[in-house]
């Protein structure tokens, strides 16, 4: 493991909270480490639930990012 660490944790139950807390504490003690914690990730593509959401285009940036195209 190098000085840069990016950790992603899924949305919902089952996050390894003790592990994430330990990484956070370790990152706080060592200024040479760069730690990025990303939580509440979802593997599902977001969908609009109403006509207003579709017209507002709020979900467009989310559905175009990463593996979604």
Steps between C-alpha positions, in 0.01 A plus 500: 500500500638837399445851636179554295196296594149524353235288670143458374224361719155396375167650596303315765573250770827314497756779490814399685474793742778386736737470202403842360538658845846344541611629159367847583689508833819376333471765227454771762816399684730498195512819288684312222191288430227614264171329583173535310194323638202476264184366659141425399600362160240325291548265207152579372441764231273771644156538341252785503197432714288790378445716195645795692828314556517418129438859393740646757783282371632455854607138446666556161853560638475195726379266227777614260792451741737206531392168356159637407639652183 
